[in-house]
Amino acid sequence: MEAGTSDPTRGRAAETVGGYLAAIAIFAAAIGAAWHPLRLIPLAVVLALVAAGIGGRSARLATWAVFICAFCFFVGVAAAVITSHPLW
């Protein structure tokens, strides 16, 4: 490869970070739904939104992360209220 040319299949470092943030957000939301939903899920939503803002090649994963976080929030809060477990 010549100097000054870039590999079209290689993405930016920010795109890789965005993919990892989306994956961490999904994991945190799933744990938050089973544990205390108001401790972890808001952080997971923020991570998912940042990943969606970064975009790039993992934009679909970041979009799914936002929806999964929202779903886990509603399921986690509903389960905590129904079973009388603490939200915090």
C-alpha positions as CSV (number, residue, x, y, z in Angstrom):
1,M,0.0,0.0,0.0
2,E,1.4,3.4,-0.9
3,A,1.9,6.2,1.6
4,G,-1.1,8.6,1.7
5,T,-3.7,6.0,0.7
6,S,-6.1,4.6,3.2
7,D,-7.7,1.2,3.3
8,P,-11.4,1.6,2.5
9,T,-12.4,-1.4,4.7
10,R,-10.7,0.0,7.8
11,G,-12.9,2.3,9.9
12,R,-12.1,5.1,12.2
13,A,-11.3,4.5,15.9
14,A,-14.4,6.3,16.9
15,E,-16.6,3.8,15.0
16,T,-15.0,1.0,17.0
17,V,-15.6,2.8,20.3
18,G,-19.2,3.4,19.2
19,G,-19.7,-0.3,18.7
20,Y,-18.2,-1.1,22.1
21,L,-20.3,1.5,23.8
22,A,-23.5,0.1,22.2
23,A,-22.6,-3.4,23.4
24,I,-21.8,-2.2,26.9
25,A,-25.2,-0.3,26.9
26,I,-27.1,-3.5,26.0
27,F,-25.3,-5.5,28.7
28,A,-25.9,-2.8,31.4
29,A,-29.5,-2.5,30.5
30,A,-30.0,-6.3,30.8
31,I,-28.3,-6.3,34.2
32,G,-30.3,-3.2,35.2
33,A,-33.6,-4.9,34.3
34,A,-32.8,-7.8,36.6
35,W,-31.3,-5.7,39.4
36,H,-32.2,-2.1,40.4
37,P,-33.5,-0.5,37.2
38,L,-33.0,3.2,38.1
39,R,-29.3,2.6,38.9
40,L,-28.0,1.2,35.7
41,I,-30.5,1.8,32.9
42,P,-30.2,5.6,32.7
43,L,-26.4,5.2,32.3
44,A,-27.0,2.5,29.6
45,V,-29.4,4.9,27.8
46,V,-26.8,7.6,27.8
47,L,-24.1,5.2,26.5
48,A,-26.5,4.0,23.8
49,L,-27.3,7.6,22.7
50,V,-23.6,8.5,22.6
51,A,-23.0,5.4,20.4
52,A,-25.8,6.4,18.1
53,G,-24.3,9.8,17.9
54,I,-21.0,8.4,16.8
55,G,-22.7,6.3,14.1
56,G,-20.4,4.8,11.6
57,R,-20.4,1.1,10.7
58,S,-22.1,0.2,13.9
59,A,-25.0,2.6,13.6
60,R,-27.6,-0.2,13.5
61,L,-26.2,-1.8,16.6
62,A,-26.4,1.6,18.4
63,T,-30.0,2.0,17.2
64,W,-30.8,-1.4,18.6
65,A,-29.1,-0.6,21.8
66,V,-31.3,2.5,22.3
67,F,-34.5,0.4,21.8
68,I,-33.2,-2.4,24.0
69,C,-32.4,0.0,26.8
70,A,-35.8,1.6,26.6
71,F,-37.5,-1.9,26.6
72,C,-35.4,-3.0,29.6
73,F,-36.2,0.2,31.4
74,F,-40.0,-0.4,31.1
75,V,-39.7,-4.1,31.9
76,G,-37.4,-3.5,34.8
77,V,-39.5,-0.7,36.4
78,A,-42.7,-2.7,35.9
79,A,-41.2,-5.8,37.4
80,A,-39.8,-3.9,40.4
81,V,-43.2,-2.2,41.0
82,I,-45.2,-5.4,40.7
83,T,-42.9,-7.4,42.9
84,S,-42.4,-4.5,45.4
85,H,-38.6,-4.5,45.0
86,P,-36.7,-1.2,45.4
87,L,-36.2,0.8,42.3
88,W,-32.9,2.2,43.6
